Amino acid sequence: MSEPRIVVFTDGSSKGNPGPGGWGVVIVTPNGRVTELGGGAAVTTNNKMELTGAIEALARLEDTTGPVDVYTDSTYVIQGIREWIHNWKRRGWKTASGAEVMNRDLWERLSNLTSARGARTLAWHYVRGHVGTPGNERVDRIADGFATDVPVALYDGPLSGYPIDILELPDDTAVPARRATTAGGGRKTAAYSYLSVVDGRPMRHATWADCERRVKGRSGALFKKATSAAEEQAILRGWRINPEDL
């Protein structure tokens, strides 16, 4: 029989990039305990808060044994800790273009916590944001609360008394693949990604539907399709957003 797993949801938010931000965490241990964590910063970025949420969750679990499943809607965190960080380290914490890796201190802290836990006992799961997953919705609310200086009351108690279906987990937690699409019998230029900015917070989407859902009805929102990594970076810089802050 497999060992029961610790379930973690984490999220980060910033109102402006940079701007005031917050992070939120929910931890559920196999013994039926739920712990919520949250915090904020007066001037920060969305990526810093996403990383901080993951760091705070794993730091809280340093003395708790057992395998861990971390659920986050940040592809930046998942791809960074799974893939990009290995090349950054080999290059002396430089990007492929030779620039300094942003948020290096946070990445190093997250890497140390991940290594200490062991790769076989830690799994990262992508969860789509704002699609009704209870755990993701809760950490989003915690993060936004701290970002707006209206923090929510944090729960610490038995799972039986927790009012959220926190163990209602998504079936598909793979980071969406980017692929070419066609419509009406004619080939369209394949989308590398869809980009949006709402309230100063940039986000990358795998599909136009996700992007449209985020920007619809939001005053001042920006959105655009990118057909390559280079075009994605050019769009972000045109919006005065550092690509590594996505």
Secondary structure, 3 states (H helix, E strand, C coil): CCCCCEEEEEEEEECCCCEEEEEEEEEEECCCEEEEEEEEEEEECHHHHHHHHHHHHHHHCCCCCCCEEEEECCHHHHHHHHHHHHHHHHCCCECCCCCECCCHHHHHHHHHHHHHHCHHHEEEEECCCCCCCHHHHHHHHHHHHHHCCCCCCCCEEEHHHCCCCCCCCCCCCCCCCCCCCEECCEECCCCCEEEEEECCEEEEECCHHHHHHHHCCCCCCEEEEECCHHHHHHHHHHCCCCHHHC
